[in-house]
Amino acid sequence: MRELVQRYLNAAKGKDIQALDGIFTQDAVYIETNGATYTNLAQIKQWFEKLTRDGSVTAWDIRKIVCDGENAAVQWYYEYRSNTGECVSRDGVALIEISDCKIKRWNEFSQTVNKTYPYQV
């Protein structure tokens, strides 16, 4: 499981759209943190192509992974820099379902990297 997830993160960082064929099932569902949902490999590739054309994933690192059979939860750190210079960094979690050694569902949740501590003195 970890190797498969790492292959996807490396493909994102390396802008390797061809690698997605060996990572996602044809009927995979990918749900981004903003709710955008792609319901098959062709749509995932279309989104991925735009993402990598408009900027670069400069970091996407696994912090922790927990597996239970064909399901996993991955805690990650993500950083993206657009071609206009805007930088987005997030801490997040993806809930992942695997089928036939490929990702069938990737569902992301995230929060900002800059934490606040409202009750700390």
ABEGO torsion letter per residue (X at the ends): XAAAAAAAAAAAAAGBAAAAAAABBAABBBBBAAGBBBABAAAAAAAAAAAAAAEBBABBBBABBBBBEABBBBBBBBBBBBAAGBBBBBBBBBBBBBBGGBBABBBBBBBBABBBBAABX
